[in-house]
C-alpha cells in the first residue's frame, strides 16, 4: 500500500482536490440560481400577463416570453391560474419586503 501511495500520491491528491473544487462550485452555482427566481402566490383577478406587466421593469425578456416561461416551468400554470396557486417567476429577489408585496398582488 505504501508503494502505491508513493507512486501515485500526486495523482491521488490532485483527484481529491478536483472533486472538492467541483462540489464547491456546484453548491455555489445552485445557491446563486435560487436568487434568480421568486415565488408569487396568485390572488383573485391575477393573470400571467398582469404579473408580467407588474415585473416588466425587472425582466430581461418580453411579457410574452415571460408568460411562456412561466407556463413551461410551473406544472400548475397552464392557460388558467387559480387563486392560491404558487408559481416561480424569473425575477431576481430584491428583499423580503418585495416578496411580501408580490404575495399580495391583486388583492
C-alpha positions in Angstrom: 0.0 0.0 0.0 2.8 2.4 0.9 4.4 1.7 -2.5 1.2 2.6 -4.2 0.9 5.8 -2.2 4.5 6.8 -3.0 4.0 6.1 -6.7 0.6 7.8 -7.1 0.4 10.3 -4.3 0.3 13.4 -6.6 -2.4 11.9 -8.7 -4.5 11.0 -5.7 -4.1 14.4 -4.2 -5.0 16.1 -7.5 -8.1 14.0 -7.9 -9.3 14.7 -4.3 -8.7 18.5 -4.8 -10.5 18.4 -8.2 -13.5 16.6 -6.7 -13.7 19.0 -3.7 -13.5 22.0 -6.1 -16.2 20.6 -8.3 -18.5 20.1 -5.3 -17.9 23.6 -4.0 -18.6 25.1 -7.5 -21.8 23.1 -7.8 -23.2 24.2 -4.5 -22.3 27.8 -5.1 -24.0 27.7 -8.6 -27.1 26.2 -7.1 -27.4 28.9 -4.4 -26.9 31.7 -7.0 -29.5 30.3 -9.3 -32.1 30.3 -6.5 -31.7 34.1 -6.3 -32.9 34.5 -9.9 -36.4 33.3 -9.2 -39.2 34.5 -7.0 -42.3 32.7 -5.7 -45.6 34.5 -6.2 -48.9 33.5 -4.8 -51.8 34.0 -7.2 -54.7 36.2 -5.9 -58.2 36.7 -7.2 -58.1 38.5 -10.6 -54.4 37.8 -11.3 -53.3 36.6 -14.7 -49.8 35.8 -16.0 -50.0 38.8 -18.3 -50.8 41.2 -15.3 -47.9 39.7 -13.4 -45.6 40.1 -16.4 -46.6 43.8 -16.6 -46.0 44.3 -12.9 -42.5 43.0 -13.1 -41.7 44.3 -16.6 -39.0 46.7 -15.2 -37.2 43.8 -13.6 -37.4 41.4 -16.6 -34.8 40.9 -19.3 -37.4 39.2 -21.5 -40.7 40.4 -23.2 -44.0 39.9 -21.5 -44.9 37.2 -24.0 -41.7 35.3 -23.3 -42.3 35.7 -19.6 -45.8 34.1 -19.9 -44.4 31.2 -21.9 -41.5 30.7 -19.5 -43.9 30.5 -16.5 -46.2 28.0 -18.3 -43.2 25.9 -19.2 -41.5 25.9 -15.8 -44.5 25.6 -13.5 -46.5 22.4 -13.5 -49.7 24.2 -12.3 -49.5 27.2 -14.6 -51.4 26.5 -17.7 -53.7 28.8 -19.6 -55.7 29.3 -16.4 -54.2 30.0 -13.0 -56.2 30.0 -9.8 -56.1 32.0 -6.5 -53.8 30.2 -4.1 -51.5 28.8 -6.8 -47.8 29.4 -6.1 -45.7 29.9 -9.2 -42.0 30.6 -9.7 -41.2 33.6 -11.9 -37.8 34.6 -13.5 -37.3 37.7 -11.4 -34.4 38.4 -9.1 -35.3 38.6 -5.5 -34.8 42.0 -4.0 -35.7 41.8 -0.4 -38.2 40.0 1.9 -40.4 43.1 1.7 -40.6 42.8 -2.2 -41.6 39.2 -1.8 -44.3 40.1 0.6 -45.6 42.7 -1.8 -45.6 40.1 -4.6 -47.6 37.7 -2.5 -50.3 40.3 -2.0 -50.5 41.3 -5.7 -54.1 41.7 -6.9 -55.8 41.9 -3.5 
